[in-house]
């Protein structure tokens, strides 16, 4: 009788699951485990974290689903690199199965687990599960990783066959699941050392059922995705990013439906899924991008530092820039842990090119706040906006926050949702309320400098400073 252990990480579902499928297919008894990793949780800056609450709720649902199949989930609150090998020894398994995790810290953790298991004579098998193509599966004709998205996308599409989208069926082998020992129940939030957040109030359903509900809703709207996705006041996006991050839904299912659905909406959404693969392969081949520019010449950019830069950075964090779309977006992030993708580009451009502050500071702020934080996508997005990354917007392209506001929230609906102090400001002034006369400010209950801050920088002047900043870096490269 062969016994295996499946270690769940960012794949919290009981279906179409590569590691679970391979374990069940090759072993007669299979245990399942999840570790609330203290190495990660103890380092979080706050004891109120929506992600921890989301993960715990999703783990509870996964445990229930596995029990319905005759199994269940062993849950630990410990350091994973020691706890997983110890559990494998206690259960007397011959192999541990898990899905690939590509983040640098996760690779170090997995190497430690692999070494400890190997020393005990236990195999460690890992599988691709969270992307369609990984690592070096899609390369240029010269055998190098792509650094520009469009040719990567084209190669991705050419290389795709039904094989890569096949589901991993768990059902035929579910009888091999083992019920967990009774001493490993899912810990409560307080036992994990955390307090309840506002997760229940922000319309983010948890677990596989939450992912399924969002997916069913989006499938009725996917045809409009290409037209609606850039407007934050419109229900135009899938809202599945957190579920993709924690694997409560299968990327293969999403890609299959996108490919099978005719129209530009589905095609545009498929491109967003391909962007996920693209940034994962960038991180795999260039792990240094976590702390440095993808384009090394831009490490020479002289970003703003000192007390004034700190004041500006704090105003950005606290939604006090005086630019309504930027402030509304930052309030959305701070209040809900999510931000519309168009707004992620706007606020990142504003921090780096209007305030001249290093993209790493914004990237790390997002890392602390985003429910869907994924190091590959977050890093890629920030470097794109800052013009330091692969296939980034040109350094001389600088978003105008007022123009972006007028274009993507023309009536100010999104702005008013998160900035009630501007609720009575008419659409004519909502994007730049400082242009109102003192009399108009009084009439519309929005006195600039009192009810709402004045702009902390002049965009035209900031734009010139950014152009000079990058010109100096380019000149230094040429010397």
For each residue, the residues with C-beta under 8 A, 3 or more apart:
1: 28 29
2: 26 27 28 29 94 95
3: 27 28 29 30 31 91 92 93 94 178
4: 23 26 27 29 30 31 93 94 95 96 97
5: 23 30 31 32 33 84 87 88 91 93 95 96 97
6: 19 20 23 30 31 32 33 96 97 98
7: 19 33 34 35 84 96 97 98
8: 11 12 32 33 34 62 73 98
9: 34 98 99 101 106 247
10: 99 101 130 245 246 247
11: 8 17 19 99 129 130 246 247
12: 8 34 55 58 59 61 62 207 208 246 247 248
13: 16 17 62 208 211 247 248 249 250
14: 17 20 62 65 66 69 170 208
15: 167 170 208 250
16: 13 167 168 169 170 250 252 253
17: 11 13 14 20 21 99 129 168 170 250
18: 21 22 99 127 128 129 168
19: 6 7 11 22 23 97 98 99 125 126 127 129
20: 6 14 17 23 24 30 32 97 168 170
21: 17 18 24 25 168 169 170 173
22: 18 19 25 26 97 125 127 168
23: 4 5 6 19 20 26 27 30 95 97 125
24: 20 21 27 30 170 173 174 176 177
25: 21 22 173
26: 2 4 22 23
27: 2 3 4 23 24 30 94 95 176
28: 1 2 3 176
29: 1 2 3 4 176 178
30: 3 4 5 6 20 23 24 27 71 176 177 178
31: 3 4 5 6 71 74 91 93 178 180
32: 5 6 8 20 66 71 72 73 74 177 180
33: 5 6 7 8 73 74 75 76 84 87 180 184
34: 7 8 9 12 59 62 73 74 75 76
35: 7 75 76 77 78 80 83 84
36: 41 55 56 75 76 77 78 187 192
37: 40 41 78 79 80 109
38: 41 42 77 78 79
39: 42 43 79 80 81 109
40: 37 43 44
41: 36 37 38 44 52 192 193 194
42: 38 39 193
43: 39 40
44: 40 41 47 49 52 368
45: 368
46: 49 368
47: 44 193 194 195
48: 194 195 196 197
49: 44 46 52 53 194 197
50: 53 54 197 198 199 202 204 337 371
51: 54 55 337 371 373
52: 41 44 49 55 56 189 192 194
53: 49 50 56 57 189 194 196 197 199
54: 50 51 57 58 199 204 206 242 246 371
55: 12 36 51 52 58 59 246
56: 36 52 53 59 60 186 187 189 192
57: 53 54 60 61 199 206 207
58: 12 54 55 61 62 206 207 208 210 246 248
59: 12 34 55 56 62 63 73 75 186
60: 56 57 63 64 186 207
61: 12 57 58 64 65 206 207 208 209
62: 8 12 13 14 34 58 59 65 66 73 207 208
63: 59 60 66 67 72 73 75 186
64: 60 61 67 68
65: 14 61 62 68 69 208
66: 14 32 62 63 69 71 72 73 177
67: 63 64 70 71 72 179
68: 64 65
69: 14 65 66 170 174 177
70: 67 174 175 177 179
71: 30 31 32 66 67 174 177 178 179 180
72: 32 63 66 67 177 179 180
73: 8 32 33 34 59 62 63 66 180 184 186
74: 31 32 33 34 87 180 181 184
75: 33 34 35 36 59 63 184 185 186 187
76: 33 34 35 36 80 83 87 184
77: 35 36 38 187 191 192
78: 35 36 37 38 82 83
79: 37 38 39 82 83
80: 35 37 39 76 83 84 109 113
81: 39 84 85 109 112 113 116
82: 78 79 85 86 116
83: 35 76 78 79 80 86 87
84: 5 7 33 35 80 81 87 88 96 113 117
85: 81 82 88 89 113 116 117 120 122
86: 82 83 89 90
87: 5 33 74 76 83 84 90 91
88: 5 84 85 91 93 96 117 120 122
89: 85 86 92 120 122
90: 86 87
91: 3 5 31 87 88
92: 3 89
93: 3 4 5 31 88 96 122
94: 2 3 4 27 122 123
95: 2 4 5 23 27 122 123 124 125
96: 4 5 6 7 84 88 93 113 117 122 123 124 125
97: 4 5 6 7 19 20 22 23 125 126 127
98: 6 7 8 9 19 101 110 124 125 126 127
99: 9 10 11 17 18 19 126 127 128 129 130 247
100: 126 127 128 129 130 134
101: 9 10 98 106 107 110 130
102: 106 107 134 135 280 283 284 376
103: 106 107 283 375 376
104: 107 108 283 287 290 375
105: 108 109
106: 9 101 102 103 109 110
107: 101 102 103 104 110 111
108: 104 105 111 112
109: 37 39 80 81 105 106 112 113
110: 98 101 106 107 113 114 124 126
111: 107 108 114 115
112: 81 108 109 115 116
113: 80 81 84 85 96 109 110 116 117 124
114: 110 111 117 118 124
115: 111 112 118 119
116: 81 82 85 112 113 119 120
117: 84 85 88 96 113 114 120 122 123 124
118: 114 115 121 122 123 124
119: 115 116
120: 85 88 89 116 117
121: 118
122: 85 88 89 93 94 95 96 117 118
123: 94 95 96 117 118
124: 95 96 98 110 113 114 117 118
125: 19 22 23 95 96 97 98
126: 19 97 98 99 100 110
127: 18 19 22 97 98 99 100
128: 18 99 100 131 134
129: 11 17 18 19 99 100 247 251
130: 10 11 99 100 101 244 247 251 280
131: 128 134 251 276 277 280
132: 156 160 164 165 251 252 255 273 274 277
133: 137 138 156 159 164 277 281
134: 100 102 128 131 137 277 280 281 284
135: 102 281 284
136: 139 145 281 284 285
137: 133 134 159
138: 133 146 152 155 156 159 277 281
139: 136 142 143 144 145 146 155
140: 143 144 145 146 151 155
141:
142: 139
143: 139 140
144: 139 140
145: 136 139 140 281 282 285 286
146: 138 139 140 149 151 152 155 278 281
147: 282 294 390 391
148: 151 152 390 391
149: 146 152 153 274 275 278 390 391
150: 153 154 391
151: 140 146 148 154 155
152: 138 146 148 149 155 156 274 278 281
153: 149 150 156 157 271 274 278
154: 150 151 157 158
155: 138 139 140 146 151 152 158 159
156: 132 133 138 152 153 159 160 274 277 278
157: 153 154 160 274
158: 154 155
159: 133 137 138 155 156
160: 132 156 157 164 165 259
161: 164
162: 165 166
163: 166
164: 132 133 160 161 252
165: 132 160 162 252 255 256 259
166: 162 163 252
167: 15 16 250 252 253
168: 16 17 18 20 21 22
169: 16 21 172
170: 14 15 16 17 20 21 24 69 173 174
171: 174
172: 169
173: 21 24 25 170 176
174: 24 69 70 71 170 171 177
175: 70
176: 24 27 28 29 30 173
177: 24 30 32 66 69 70 71 72 174
178: 3 29 30 31 71
179: 67 70 71 72
180: 31 32 33 71 72 73 74 184
181: 74 184
182: 185
183:
184: 33 73 74 75 76 180 181
185: 75 182
186: 56 59 60 63 73 75
187: 36 56 75 77 191 192
188: 191 192
189: 52 53 56 192 194 195 196
190: 193 194 195
191: 77 187 188
192: 36 41 52 56 77 187 188 189
193: 41 42 47 190
194: 41 47 48 49 52 53 189 190
195: 47 48 189 190
196: 48 53 189 199
197: 48 49 50 53
198: 50 201 202 335 336
199: 50 53 54 57 196 202 204 206
200:
201: 198
202: 50 198 199 335 336 337 338
203:
204: 50 54 199 210 239 242 336 337 338 371
205: 209 210 211 213 214
206: 54 57 58 61 199 209 210 248
207: 12 57 58 60 61 62 210 211 248
208: 12 13 14 15 58 61 62 65 211 212 248 249
209: 61 205 206 212 213
210: 58 204 205 206 207 213 214 243 248
211: 13 205 207 208 214 215 240 243 248 249
212: 208 209 215 216 249
213: 205 209 210 216 217
214: 205 210 211 217 218 238 239 240 243
215: 211 212 218 219 238 240 249 254
216: 212 213 219 220
217: 213 214 220 221
218: 214 215 221 222 237 238 239 240
219: 215 216 222 257 261
220: 216 217
221: 217 218 224 225 228 235 236
222: 218 219 225 238 258 261 263 265 266 269
223: 261 263 265 266
224: 221 227 228 236 265
225: 221 222 228 229 236 237 238 265 266 268 269
226: 229 264 265 267 268
227: 224 236 265
228: 221 224 225 231 234 235 236 237
229: 225 226 236 237 268 269 341 342
230: 236 342 408
231: 228 234 236 342 408 409
232: 329 332 340 342 343 408 409 414
233: 409 411 413 414 417
234: 228 231
235: 221 228
236: 221 224 225 227 228 229 230 231
237: 218 225 228 229 340 341
238: 214 215 218 222 225 241 269
239: 204 214 218 338
240: 211 214 215 218 243 244 249 254
241: 238 244 245 338 371 372
242: 54 204 245 246 338 371 372
243: 210 211 214 240 246 247 248 249
244: 130 240 241 247 249 251 254 276 372
245: 10 241 242 371 372 373 374
246: 10 11 12 54 55 58 242 243
247: 9 10 11 12 13 99 129 130 243 244 250
248: 12 13 58 206 207 208 210 211 243
249: 13 208 211 212 215 240 243 244 253 254
250: 13 15 16 17 167 247 253 254
251: 129 130 131 132 244 254 255 273 276
252: 16 132 164 165 166 167 255 256
253: 16 167 249 250 256 257
254: 215 240 244 249 250 251 257 258 273
255: 132 165 251 252 258 259 270 273
256: 165 252 253 259 260
257: 219 253 254 260 261 266
258: 222 254 255 261 266 267 269 270 273
259: 160 165 255 256 266 270
260: 256 257
261: 219 222 223 257 258 265 266
262: 266
263: 222 223 266 267
264: 226 267 268
265: 222 223 224 225 226 227 261 268 269
266: 222 223 225 257 258 259 261 262 263 269 270
267: 226 258 263 264 270 271
268: 225 226 229 264 265 271 272
269: 222 225 229 238 258 265 266 272 273
270: 255 258 259 266 267 273 274
271: 153 267 268 274 275
272: 268 269 275 276
273: 132 251 254 255 258 269 270 276 277
274: 132 149 152 153 156 157 270 271 277 278
275: 149 271 272 278 279 377 380
276: 131 244 251 272 273 279 280 374 376 377
277: 131 132 133 134 138 156 273 274 280 281
278: 146 149 152 153 156 274 275 281 282 380
279: 275 276 282 283 376 377 379 380
280: 102 130 131 134 276 277 283 284 376
281: 133 134 135 136 138 145 146 152 277 278 284 285
282: 145 147 278 279 285 286 289 294 376 380 390
283: 102 103 104 279 280 286 287 289 290 375 376 379 380
284: 102 134 135 136 280 281 287
285: 136 145 281 282
286: 145 282 283 289 294
287: 104 283 284 290
288: 291 292
289: 282 283 286 292 293 294 379 383 389
290: 104 283 287 375 379
291: 288 360
292: 288 289 296 299
293: 289 296 297 298 299 301 383 388 389
294: 147 282 286 289 383 388 389 390 392
295: 298 388 389 390 392
296: 292 293 299
297: 293 300 473 474 476 477
298: 293 295 301 386 387 388 395 470 473
299: 292 293 296 388
300: 297 472 473 476 477
301: 293 298 388 469 470 472 473
302: 469 472 473
303: 309 352 356 357 358 469
304: 308 309 312 355 356 357
305: 309
306: 309 310
307: 310 311
308: 304 311 312
309: 303 304 305 306 312 313 355 356 357
310: 306 307 313 314
311: 307 308 314 315
312: 304 308 309 315 316 355 357 456 457
313: 309 310 316 317 351 355 357 361
314: 310 311 317 318 320
315: 311 312 318 320 321 453 456
316: 312 313 319 320 321 326 330 347 350 351 355 357 362
317: 313 314 330 334 365
318: 314 315 330 334
319: 316 326 327 328 330 331 334
320: 314 315 316 327 453 456
321: 315 316 326 327 330 350 453 455 456 457
322: 327 434 448 452 453 454 455 456
323: 326 327 350 401 402 405 455
324: 327 328 405 412 415 419 422 430 431 432 433 452
325: 328 329 343 346 401 402 404 405 408 409 414 415 431
326: 316 319 321 323 329 330 346 347 350 401
327: 319 320 321 322 323 324 330 331 418 419
328: 319 324 325 331 332 343 409 414 415 417 418 419
329: 232 325 326 332 333 339 340 343 344 346 347 418
330: 316 317 318 319 321 326 327 333 334 347
331: 319 327 328 334 335 418 419
332: 232 328 329 335 336 338 339 340 343 418
333: 329 330 336 337 338 339 347 366 369 370
334: 317 318 319 330 331 369
335: 198 202 331 332 418
336: 198 202 204 332 333 371
337: 50 51 202 204 333 369 370 371
338: 202 204 239 241 242 332 333 370 371 372
339: 329 332 333 343 344 347 370
340: 232 237 329 332 343 344 414
341: 229 237 344 345
342: 229 230 231 232 345 346 404 408
343: 232 325 328 329 332 339 340 346 347
344: 329 339 340 341 347 348 366 381 385
345: 341 342 348 349 381 384 385 399
346: 325 326 329 342 343 349 350 399 401 404
347: 316 326 329 330 333 339 343 344 350 351 362
348: 344 345 351 352 359 362 381 382 385 386
349: 345 346 352 353 354 385 398 399 401
350: 316 321 323 326 346 347 353 354 355 399 401
351: 313 316 347 348 354 355 357 359 361 362
352: 303 348 349 355 356 357 358 359 362 385 386 387 466
353: 349 350 356 386 398 399 462 463 466
354: 349 350 351 398 401 457 459 462 463 466
355: 304 309 312 313 316 350 351 352 456 457 462
356: 303 304 309 352 353 462 465 466 469
357: 303 304 309 312 313 316 351 352 361 362
358: 303 352 361 362
359: 348 351 352 362 363 382 383 385 386 388
360: 291 363 364 382
361: 313 351 357 358 364 365
362: 316 347 348 351 352 357 358 359 365 366 382
363: 359 360 366 367 378 379 382
364: 360 361 367 368
365: 317 361 362 368 369
366: 333 344 362 363 369 370 373 378 382
367: 363 364 370 373 375 378
368: 44 45 46 364 365
369: 333 334 337 365 366 373
370: 333 337 338 339 366 367 373 378
371: 50 51 54 204 241 242 245 336 337 338
372: 241 242 244 245 338
373: 51 245 366 367 369 370 378
374: 245 276 377 378
375: 103 104 283 290 367 378 379
376: 102 103 276 279 280 282 283 379 380
377: 275 276 279 374 380 381
378: 363 366 367 370 373 374 375 381 382
379: 279 283 289 290 363 375 376 382 383 389
380: 275 278 279 282 283 376 377 383 384 389 390
381: 344 345 348 377 378 384 385
382: 348 359 360 362 363 366 378 379 385 386 389
383: 289 293 294 359 379 380 386 388 389 390 392
384: 345 380 381 387 389 391 392 393
385: 344 345 348 349 352 359 381 382 392 393
386: 298 348 352 353 359 382 383 389 392
387: 298 352 384 392 393 394 395 397 470
388: 293 294 295 298 299 301 359 383 392
389: 289 293 294 295 379 380 382 383 384 386 392
390: 147 148 149 282 294 295 380 383
391: 147 148 149 150 384
392: 294 295 383 384 385 386 387 388 389 395
393: 384 385 387 397
394: 387 397
395: 298 387 392 466 470
396: 467 470
397: 387 393 394
398: 349 353 354 463 466 467
399: 345 346 349 350 353 403 404
400: 403 404 459
401: 323 325 326 346 349 350 354 404 405 459
402: 323 325 405 406 431 432 459
403: 399 400 406 407
404: 325 342 346 399 400 401 407 408
405: 323 324 325 401 402 408 409 412 415 430 431
406: 402 403 409 410 431
407: 403 404 410
408: 230 231 232 325 342 404 405
409: 231 232 233 325 328 405 406 412 413 414 415 431
410: 406 407 427
411: 233 427 430
412: 324 405 409 415 416 422 425 427 430 431
413: 233 409 416 417
414: 232 233 325 328 340 409 417 418
415: 324 325 328 405 409 412 418 419 422 430 431
416: 412 413 419 420 422 423 430
417: 233 328 413 414
418: 327 328 329 331 332 335 414 415
419: 324 327 328 331 415 416 422 423 452
420: 416 423
421: 446 451 452
422: 324 412 415 416 419 425 430 433 446 452
423: 416 419 420
424: 444 445 446
425: 412 422 429 430 433 436 444 446
426: 429 430 444
427: 410 411 412 430
428:
429: 425 426 432 433 435 436 440 444
430: 324 405 411 412 415 416 422 425 426 427 433
431: 324 325 402 405 406 409 412 415
432: 324 402 429 435
433: 324 422 425 429 430 436 441 446 448 452
434: 322 448 454 455
435: 429 432
436: 425 429 433 440 441 444 446 448
437: 440 441
438: 441 442 447
439: 442 443
440: 429 436 437 443 444
441: 433 436 437 438 444 446 447 448 451
442: 438 439 445 447
443: 439 440
444: 424 425 426 429 436 440 441
445: 424 442 451
446: 421 422 424 425 433 436 441 451 452
447: 438 441 442 450 451 452
448: 322 433 434 436 441 451 452 453 454
449: 453 454
450: 447
451: 421 441 445 446 447 448
452: 322 324 419 421 422 433 446 447 448
453: 315 320 321 322 448 449 456
454: 322 434 448 449
455: 321 322 323 434 458 459
456: 312 315 320 321 322 355 453
457: 312 321 354 355 461 462
458: 455 461 462
459: 354 400 401 402 455 462 463
460: 463 464
461: 457 458 464 465
462: 353 354 355 356 457 458 459 465 466
463: 353 354 398 459 460 466 467
464: 460 461 467 468
465: 356 461 462 468 469
466: 352 353 354 356 395 398 462 463 469 470
467: 396 398 463 464 470 471
468: 464 465 471 472
469: 301 302 303 356 465 466 472 473
470: 298 301 387 395 396 466 467 473 474
471: 467 468 474 475
472: 300 301 302 468 469 475 476
473: 297 298 300 301 302 469 470 476 477
474: 297 470 471 477 478
475: 471 472 478 479
476: 297 300 472 473 479
477: 297 300 473 474
478: 474 475
479: 475 476
